Amino acid sequence: MTTRERRTWHIVTCEYPPAVGGVSDYTRRMARSLADEGDEVHVWCPGSTLREDDGAGVTVHARLGALTPADLRRVGTQLDRFPVPRRVLVQWVPHGFGYYSMNIWFCAWLAARAWSGDRVELMVHEPFLVFRRGPARYLVVAIVHRLMTLILLATSHRVWVAIPAWERALRPYALGRRLRMDWLPIPSCTLPRPAGSGPVIRSDGRERPVVGHFGSFGPPVVEMLEERLGLLLEQDPEPFVHLIGMGSEACRDAFIHRHPTWAGRVLATGYVDASGLGRCLEACDLFVQPYPDGITSRRTSAMACLSSGRPVVTTCGDLTEPLWAETRAVAMADANDVAAFVSIVTNMLTSDERRRELGERGLRLCEERFSFSGVVAALRAA
């Protein structure tokens, strides 16, 4: 079997453009990259529209509706019209498939597909909620997630994981089954413009560096961001802050409400589509990307910054892979050490050379270890 032999893929995902999200962008890039290799790709996603093309070789079936049992039976009938063997690649995020993050019906449907002869593969972006103190409903969801995991691992022919830590989390739920699990790194889903020299925003005739943050602005990250920005804006060389992405405007407004003196130095873009994202990323001299569990290769926002050639200061935590320290592709402080984080950023802002070197190392890591060509090669070789 040659690597150029035409294959047919059925990708099942909880979101796909025009829906906004990391899984959505990732799935489209994956689908198009497989099609570029000459494969036939069918994407099955929520909605109830007729099939439509999404570039040569990619057909979108937005027919999963609300992922109810009736919706799944209807889609199953449509899938059965395709020749066997069918390779079904599921983009798995437990909270993405409805039913308040507890869609047991979807897992049972996949199990039935596998038992009837489909080859089901799982791409695990996130496995399940961790057990922790909280409301009773949180505990119920965490338990149901593990039941769903048991079904999925019993069903899957092969499992791909977004970060190596997910294999350690998932392996006990394979119940001793020798199920192959492989790391499939998540590349940046942006198409950045070539990195240029770090531009600055001018104000009152003065040049100031621009510190950016790109992401979805979830509560845990926003909390970390605010406590760091509050200190950073007091430091020389008095940077501007550029918040990029959906949720950035609400984050800026809340920050300015608590810190009104910084109103003129904190900007927000709101949602930016793929065509404009490269320009927004390039407009920043440095990115601050703090995460409570540390940077990992599944953080598509950080990967986008790195692939644009921008230097990134981030945090290390329980999920951080060794490659970040080994390659020095980012500058890191412990997730709980706010002062160290701010100190690293301040030092970076005072040296064009340090920023340039850090940006080059990050870009080199993206090119050598994280690319959709590598993702496609791994999938097609499996």
C-alpha positions in Angstrom: 0.0 0.0 0.0 1.5 3.3 -1.1 1.2 6.4 0.9 -0.5 8.1 -2.1 -3.3 5.5 -2.2 -6.7 7.3 -2.0 -8.4 6.8 1.3 -11.9 7.7 2.5 -12.4 9.4 5.9 -15.5 10.0 7.9 -14.6 12.7 10.5 -17.2 13.1 13.3 -16.8 16.4 15.2 -18.8 18.5 17.6 -18.1 21.7 15.8 -17.0 22.8 12.3 -16.9 26.2 10.6 -18.8 28.5 10.6 -19.0 27.4 14.3 -16.1 29.1 16.2 -13.7 27.1 18.3 -10.4 25.3 18.5 -11.8 21.9 17.5 -13.6 23.6 14.6 -10.5 25.2 13.2 -8.4 22.0 13.8 -10.9 19.7 12.1 -11.1 21.9 9.0 -7.4 22.1 8.6 -7.1 18.3 9.1 -9.9 17.7 6.6 -8.3 19.9 4.0 -4.8 18.5 4.6 -6.1 15.0 4.1 -7.9 16.1 0.9 -4.7 17.7 -0.3 -3.1 14.3 -0.2 -5.8 13.1 -2.6 -8.1 11.5 0.0 -11.9 11.7 0.1 -13.1 13.4 3.3 -16.6 13.5 4.8 -17.1 15.7 7.8 -20.2 14.9 10.0 -21.1 17.7 12.4 -24.1 19.2 14.2 -26.8 21.0 12.2 -29.5 20.0 9.8 -28.3 21.4 6.4 -27.8 19.6 3.2 -24.3 18.4 2.2 -22.0 21.0 0.9 -18.4 21.2 -0.4 -15.7 22.7 1.8 -12.9 22.7 -0.8 -11.8 20.0 -3.2 -12.2 16.6 -1.7 -14.1 17.7 1.5 -17.8 17.2 1.9 -19.6 18.5 5.0 -22.6 16.7 6.3 -24.1 19.1 8.8 -26.7 16.5 9.7 -26.0 15.6 13.4 -28.7 17.9 14.6 -28.7 18.1 18.4 -27.1 14.6 18.6 -30.3 13.0 19.9 -30.8 9.2 19.4 -33.1 10.0 16.5 -30.5 12.3 14.9 -27.8 9.6 15.3 -30.0 6.9 13.8 -30.6 9.1 10.8 -26.9 9.8 10.3 -26.2 6.1 10.8 -28.5 5.3 7.9 -26.7 7.9 5.8 -23.3 6.5 6.7 -24.4 3.0 5.8 -24.7 4.2 2.2 -20.9 4.5 1.9 -18.8 1.4 1.1 -17.1 -0.6 3.8 -14.7 -0.6 5.5 -15.5 2.9 6.9 -12.9 4.7 8.9 -14.6 7.0 11.4 -12.3 9.5 13.1 -14.0 11.2 16.1 -12.8 14.5 17.5 -13.5 13.9 21.1 -14.3 16.6 23.6 -16.8 15.3 26.2 -18.5 18.7 26.7 -19.0 19.2 23.0 -21.6 16.6 22.2 -24.6 18.0 24.0 -26.8 16.5 26.8 -25.0 18.8 29.3 -21.7 17.1 28.6 -23.2 13.6 29.3 -24.2 12.2 25.9 -24.1 8.5 26.6 -26.3 8.0 23.5 -23.5 9.2 21.3 -21.0 6.8 22.9 -23.4 3.9 22.5 -24.0 4.9 18.9 -20.3 4.8 18.2 -20.1 1.4 19.9 -22.8 0.1 17.6 -20.9 1.4 14.6 -17.8 -0.4 15.7 -19.6 -3.7 16.4 -21.2 -3.5 12.9 -17.7 -3.2 11.3 -16.7 0.5 11.2 -13.2 1.2 12.3 -13.6 3.9 15.0 -10.6 6.0 16.0 -10.6 8.6 18.7 -8.8 11.9 18.7 -8.9 12.9 22.4 -8.6 16.7 22.8 -9.8 16.5 26.4 -10.6 13.2 28.3 -12.9 14.0 31.3 -13.5 16.3 34.2 -11.1 15.8 37.1 -12.5 14.8 40.5 -12.5 17.8 42.8 -14.6 19.4 45.5 -17.6 21.2 44.2 -21.4 21.0 43.5 -23.0 17.5 43.4 -23.7 18.0 39.7 -20.0 18.4 39.0 -19.3 15.0 40.6 -22.1 13.4 38.6 -20.7 14.8 35.3 -17.2 13.6 36.2 -18.5 10.1 36.9 -20.6 10.0 33.7 -17.5 11.2 31.7 -15.6 8.1 33.0 -18.5 5.8 32.0 -18.4 7.4 28.5 -14.6 6.8 28.4 -15.1 3.1 29.2 -17.5 2.8 26.3 -15.3 4.7 23.9 -12.1 2.8 24.7 -13.9 -0.5 24.4 -15.2 0.7 21.0 -12.1 2.3 19.5 -9.6 0.6 17.2 -7.0 3.2 18.0 -6.7 6.3 20.1 -4.8 9.5 19.3 -4.2 12.0 22.2 -3.6 15.7 22.0 -0.9 15.6 24.7 1.0 12.7 26.3 -0.6 13.2 29.7 -4.0 12.1 28.3 -2.6 8.6 27.7 -1.8 8.3 31.3 -5.2 9.5 32.3 -7.0 7.2 29.8 -5.0 4.0 30.2 -6.7 2.7 33.4 -10.1 2.9 31.6 -8.9 0.6 28.9 -9.3 -2.1 31.6 -6.1 -3.9 30.5 -6.9 -4.0 26.8 -3.8 -3.5 24.7 -5.2 -0.5 22.9 -2.7 1.6 21.0 -2.6 5.2 22.0 -0.3 7.6 20.2 0.4 11.3 20.6 -0.8 13.4 17.7 0.5 16.9 18.3 -1.9 19.7 17.5 -0.4 22.3 15.1 -1.4 25.9 15.0 -4.6 26.3 13.1 -3.8 29.8 11.8 -2.1 30.8 8.5 0.2 33.4 9.8 1.9 36.1 7.7 5.7 35.9 7.7 7.0 37.3 11.0 8.5 40.8 10.7 10.2 43.1 13.2 8.1 43.7 16.2 5.9 46.7 15.5 4.8 49.1 18.2 1.7 51.3 18.9 2.5 55.0 19.2 0.8 57.2 21.8 1.5 60.8 22.6 4.6 60.7 20.4 6.1 57.8 22.5 6.9 54.3 21.4 5.8 51.5 23.7 6.0 47.8 23.3 2.8 45.8 22.7 2.1 42.8 24.9 -0.5 40.5 23.5 -2.7 37.7 24.7 -4.6 35.4 22.3 -7.3 33.0 23.5 -10.9 32.3 24.4 -10.7 34.2 27.7 -12.2 31.5 30.0 -12.5 32.4 33.7 -9.3 30.5 35.0 -7.1 32.1 32.4 -8.7 35.6 32.8 -8.0 35.5 36.5 -4.4 34.7 36.0 -4.1 37.3 33.2 -5.6 40.1 35.3 -3.3 39.6 38.2 -0.2 39.6 35.9 -1.3 42.5 33.8 -2.1 44.6 36.8 1.6 44.4 37.8 3.0 44.5 34.3 1.4 47.8 33.4 3.2 49.4 36.3 6.6 48.4 34.9 8.9 50.2 32.5 8.8 50.4 29.6 5.0 50.9 30.1 3.6 48.5 27.5 0.3 48.5 25.8 -1.8 45.4 26.1 -3.5 43.9 23.1 -6.2 41.3 23.9 -7.1 39.1 20.9 -10.1 36.7 20.4 -13.7 36.1 21.3 -14.3 37.3 24.8 -11.5 39.8 24.8 -13.8 42.9 24.9 -15.6 41.6 28.0 -12.2 40.9 29.6 -10.9 44.4 28.8 -14.1 46.0 30.1 -13.9 44.1 33.4 -10.2 44.9 33.8 -10.7 48.6 33.1 -13.6 48.7 35.5 -11.3 47.6 38.3 -8.2 49.5 37.0 -9.6 52.7 35.3 -6.2 54.3 35.1 -5.1 51.8 32.5 -8.1 52.5 30.2 -6.0 54.0 27.3 -3.4 51.2 27.3 -5.6 48.0 27.1 -7.1 47.3 23.7 -9.3 44.4 22.6 -10.2 43.1 19.1 -13.1 40.8 19.8 -13.5 37.8 17.5 -11.0 37.8 14.6 -11.4 35.5 11.6 -8.5 33.5 10.2 -7.8 36.0 7.4 -7.2 38.8 10.0 -5.6 36.9 12.8 -2.0 36.8 11.3 -2.0 40.6 11.2 -3.2 40.9 14.9 -0.5 38.4 16.1 2.2 40.2 14.2 1.2 43.5 15.8 2.5 42.3 19.2 6.1 42.3 20.4 5.5 39.5 22.9 2.7 37.3 24.1 1.7 36.5 27.7 -0.1 33.1 27.8 -0.6 32.0 31.4 -2.5 28.7 32.0 -3.4 27.1 35.4 -2.2 23.6 34.4 0.8 25.0 32.4 1.4 25.2 28.7 0.9 22.1 26.6 0.9 21.3 22.9 -2.9 21.3 22.9 -3.0 25.0 23.6 -3.8 26.1 20.1 -3.7 29.8 21.1 -0.1 29.5 22.2 0.8 27.5 19.2 -0.7 30.2 16.9 1.5 32.8 18.6 4.6 30.6 18.2 3.9 29.9 14.6 3.7 33.6 13.9 7.3 33.9 15.1 6.3 35.9 18.2 8.1 35.3 21.6 5.8 33.7 24.2 6.0 33.9 28.1 3.8 31.3 29.7 3.5 29.1 32.7 4.6 25.5 33.5 2.3 23.1 35.4 1.2 19.5 35.9 0.4 18.9 32.2 3.5 20.7 30.7 5.5 18.4 28.4 9.3 18.2 28.9 9.8 19.5 25.3 9.1 23.0 26.4 12.1 23.1 28.8 14.3 21.0 26.5 13.8 23.3 23.4 13.5 26.6 25.3 10.8 27.5 22.8 9.0 29.6 25.4 10.0 31.4 28.5 8.2 29.9 31.6 7.4 30.6 35.2 5.6 28.4 37.6 1.9 28.8 37.3 1.7 30.0 40.9 4.6 32.5 40.7 3.1 35.8 39.5 6.2 37.9 40.4 8.6 35.6 38.4 6.2 35.7 35.4 6.1 39.6 35.4 9.9 39.7 35.8 10.4 37.5 32.8 8.1 39.7 30.7 9.8 42.9 31.8 13.2 41.6 31.0 12.1 40.4 27.6 10.6 43.8 26.8 13.9 45.5 27.4 15.8 43.4 24.9 15.0 43.2 21.2 17.7 40.4 20.9 16.2 38.2 23.6 12.7 38.5 22.1 14.1 37.7 18.6 15.9 34.6 19.8 12.9 33.4 21.8 10.6 33.9 18.8 13.0 32.1 16.5 13.2 29.1 18.8 9.4 28.9 19.0 9.0 29.1 15.3 11.6 26.4 14.8 9.8 24.1 17.2 6.5 24.6 15.3 8.2 23.9 11.9 10.1 20.8 13.1 7.6 19.1 15.5 4.1 20.6 14.9 2.7 20.6 11.4 -0.4 19.3 9.6 1.8 17.5 7.2 3.1 15.5 10.2 -0.5 14.9 11.4 -1.6 13.7 8.0 1.4 11.4 7.6 0.7 9.8 11.0 -3.0 9.2 10.2 -2.4 7.9 6.7 0.3 5.5 7.9 -1.8 4.0 10.7 
